[in-house]
Structures are given as C-alpha cells and as structure tokens.
Amino acid sequence: MTLRVAVIGAGVVGVATAYELAAAGHEVTVFERRASVAGEGSFANSGVLAPALVETRLAHAALHVGLTARFSQAGWLWQRWRTRRPAADPGKTLAALRRLALASRRRLLHLTRQLQLDYEQTPGLLLLLRGERELKAARHQWPELEALDMGAALVDAERARQLEPSLHGATALAGALHLPQDGVGNARQFTHLLKAHAQKLGARFVFDTEVKAVRGGVDPELQLATGEAPSVDRIVVCAGAQARRLLLPLGLKLPLAAVHACSVTAPVRHLDGLPDQGPKAAIIDERNGITISRLGQRVRVSSRGHLGADRGAVPANARLKPLYRALEEWFPAAAITREAQHWQGIRPTLPDGLPVVGPAGPAGLWLNLGHGEHGWTLACASAQVVRAQIEGDTAAAALADELALGGGDLACLRLDRWP
Ligand SMILES: Cc1cc2nc3c(=O)[nH]c(=O)nc-3n(C[C@H](O)[C@H](O)[C@H](O)COP(=O)(O)OP(=O)(O)OC[C@H]3O[C@@H](n4cnc5c(N)ncnc54)[C@H](O)[C@@H]3O)c2cc1C
C-alpha cells in the first residue's frame, strides 16, 4: 500500500529516511526549515564511520560536562548514570547499537555502489594511544574487538606511523588501534547526493518551511509556519535537536540533551613535488577525544562533546584551541589554517546513547532522532528500520531478520523504553 508520508527535517537522518520511503514506493514530502539539506547537526561533523567503536568505552567515553550543566542537566545526567549501572544491563542496549551500526555500514556500502556515490570516503581509522594508560584501556577492550572479526589490530607506534606516514615523529605515541573497515566520509555531501536520488524517486523537498506543530491520529496533521500542509497518512519526525520542542505539546517528554561539539576545517597544504602532510583517513587521539579526518582536499579536526550552555554555530575560542593544538601535534603545517572554517553543532543525545527509532505513541506519528555522536554512522539503517515499521509488523520482522537485528534490538530503540 502506498502511503503519503511527511518527513520533518532534512539532515542526514531525514534524507536517508525519505530515500528509503521513496525507494519503497511511498509518496514522500520532506519539510525543512532551512534553505538546504544538512544545514544543522549534519553540516560539518567529523565524518567518522566507526561501527567497531560504538559499543566500546574507547574514543567516546569523554563527554565534557560544564559546571552549569551539572545543575541544569542534573536529571539527564542522573538518567545517564542509571542506564550505565550493571543492573540496567547496558551491554544489551550497547550491543543493539553496535548491530544497528554494522547494518548501517552495509546499507551505506550498498547505496554507495548502487548509486555510485562519491562523498570523499576513505577507509581506515587509527585510534592513537599516546601512553601506557591509553594502551592499557585498548588492551582491555581488545578481546571484544578481535571477536568482531573486522580486521582490527593493536599495532605498535612504528606500524601506526607506516599506516599514517605524516604523523609527527616528535609526538609521543605508545601504539594504536587500527580499524581498517571503519573510515571517514563527508556526511553533508552524502546527504546532498542522496537527496537528489530521493527526488528522482519522486520525493518532494519543501525548504524554508518550518513545521510548527504535529498531531497524531488516523489522519495525522502538520501545521506549517507558512502555507497549507498537505494531507498525509504518516509523519516521521527527524528534526534532530529541535524535536523535543515539537513533541512536548503532545505530552512526549523526550530526555534529549543538546551535547555541543565543534570542528575546524582547513584546506590541505600542497607543496610542489612533495606528498601532502595531512592524514590519509581518520585518526582519533584517544587521550583528548579529538578526531582528525581527511575529507578530500581538506582536513577536519573535531572536539569531543560538551554538555553546557553554548549557543550558536560559532564555537568559543577556548573550545577551538585544543583542536589547533592537536592538529599541530600530529600533523604540523599540514593545513592552511588561516583559511580554516569554524563550526559548532549539536549532537542530540539520549541518556542511554541510543536513538529513538519507532512509533511516537500517537497514531500515525513516528520518530527517527537522537542519534547523538553516531548519527552519520547509524543513519542508513535507522532509515530502513523506521520505513519497515511504518509499513507494519511483517515488514519490520523481515527487515530485522535481514539486518541481523533481534526483536529485542528494535524494542531497545523505541521511545517507550523510557518510563
Ligand atoms: C562536531 C560534530 C562531530 C560529529 N562527528 C560525527 C562522526 O564522526 N560520526 C557520526 O556518526 N556522527 C557524528 N556526529 C553526529 C552527527 O553529525 C549527528 O548525529 C547527525 O548529523 C544528526 O543528524 P539528524 O538528521 O538527526 O539531525 P540534523 O542534521 O540536525 O537535521 C535535523 C534537521 O531538521 C530540521 N528541523 C528541525 N526542526 C524543524 C521543524 N520544526 N520544521 C522543519 N525542519 C526542522 C533542521 O533544520 C535540520 O536540518 C557529529 C556531530 C558533531 C556536532
């Protein structure tokens, strides 16, 4: 049965959702309040696609909690602590996240080949371990990574420098975790390309149009800031950090925190006759949680998340300094920093670190949001999951089989996991 579906938000998650729905033959209209796709959280992210790391404590554990946030976000921090207690069985939810990430990579590779997409993708990720403390943590995690059978290797500093020949020799390095199947790609570019393919399949994109309100029911309704909304059978909210405001009037209190993170993007410096001095793919400096990634002819350096009172798209200097320092330590003079662009985005994050992909509660209303620091990594499979659930239980069960997700995994992604 062909459904008329409205998708709210054209970030990487909304566009992937629109594509999957249109590819399945549904009539899709995407409403985006900005003038283009990927204008908010998907704009200048690190680009790292790392299913191998999502379940580990490596590289992601470091959420910086600002002083004010300790009070203003106390409830969220309490919930986060509770979901990580052994009694809450965090292993179960994190394993669901890992399976979703692996399924997403398979879907991304499939789309890349099928649609011949080029989004500055490069395979390979090195998690740099500066000293004994980081090496010990990686060794602790090693049996789990090895069991994934994804070609991961714990390598010494010499081998790490062979893999990334431009790593600065003077910066101390005890070893690295090499993840050859993880990698990096430009999420914004991918979103633009996939939007064009969704349009070819009949999806309609309505830009500069904010959805002011939604209402569930047999005939769900949208209210637009300007113009008349079309009649639809289903609504999927992919509104990233703004989703909370849209859902609150329906009594849906999403425990969604705005975790800020920033990035610096600069062109790679080319010197005649010499190989450039930038990274080949992606590196993560485990000690400070900073990512340095190669995106075509540019280098992007990104920070770990910060839970605090930051606002706007321009990051404070204090947040940028560690990024420039890390770039200088690992790849000195590799980028033309006077041409650097600064950006700050939000990673809408739920306390257990999992997104919400599934029914909102009120009939006709669906959610695909809250992907936190893994939105790019998870977008393609999340879109498949929400598409199949909208089509009904049989489609959802068939997809879960196909993606090697258990029924428990889908339950872990539902909104009603929160009391
Ligand atoms: C610095 C940084 C680095 C990151 N690095 C990585 C990484 O390496 N790997 C990874 O997997 N993830 C990473 N992430 C996370 C990832 O970028 C996000 O999880 C992802 O982009 C979220 O996508 P989204 O489509 O859900 O949200 P968004 O991209 O924010 O899209 C939501 C869209 O909805 C629109 N919208 C909102 N409300 C309305 C409304 N009422 N009406 C109409 N439109 C509306 C917004 O304008 C926006 O375009 C990073 C994030 C940041 C900030």
The ligand as a Gaussian input file, in Angstrom:
#p B3LYP/6-31G(d) Opt

LIG

0 1
 C       31.240000      18.257000      15.780000
 C       30.426000      17.021000      15.492000
 C       31.089000      15.896000      15.049000
 C       30.362000      14.721000      14.780000
 N       31.020000      13.633000      14.292000
 C       30.336000      12.507000      13.951000
 C       31.023000      11.393000      13.386000
 O       32.221000      11.432000      13.184000
 N       30.300000      10.291000      13.084000
 C       28.946000      10.208000      13.299000
 O       28.364000       9.157000      13.036000
 N       28.268000      11.266000      13.808000
 C       28.930000      12.408000      14.147000
 N       28.284000      13.487000      14.679000
 C       26.838000      13.357000      14.937000
 C       26.023000      13.550000      13.665000
 O       26.507000      14.663000      12.960000
 C       24.569000      13.734000      14.045000
 O       24.139000      12.687000      14.874000
 C       23.694000      13.756000      12.796000
 O       24.136000      14.704000      11.864000
 C       22.250000      14.043000      13.177000
 O       21.500000      14.077000      12.003000
 P       19.961000      14.440000      12.031000
 O       19.499000      14.364000      10.634000
 O       19.283000      13.632000      13.068000
 O       19.913000      15.936000      12.591000
 P       20.216000      17.310000      11.835000
 O       21.312000      17.166000      10.853000
 O       20.368000      18.349000      12.878000
 O       18.897000      17.541000      10.996000
 C       17.689000      17.945000      11.580000
 C       17.021000      18.872000      10.576000
 O       15.693000      19.136000      10.993000
 C       15.397000      20.484000      10.674000
 N       14.278000      20.885000      11.534000
 C       14.246000      20.906000      12.890000
 N       13.035000      21.283000      13.338000
 C       12.302000      21.512000      12.229000
 C       10.957000      21.956000      12.037000
 N       10.149000      22.204000      13.078000
 N       10.499000      22.115000      10.774000
 C       11.296000      21.856000       9.700000
 N       12.587000      21.446000       9.829000
 C       13.069000      21.271000      11.076000
 C       16.678000      21.202000      10.982000
 O       16.743000      22.449000      10.315000
 C       17.722000      20.211000      10.486000
 O       18.094000      20.449000       9.142000
 C       28.960000      14.681000      14.977000
 C       28.293000      15.821000      15.428000
 C       29.005000      16.986000      15.667000
 C       28.278000      18.208000      16.126000

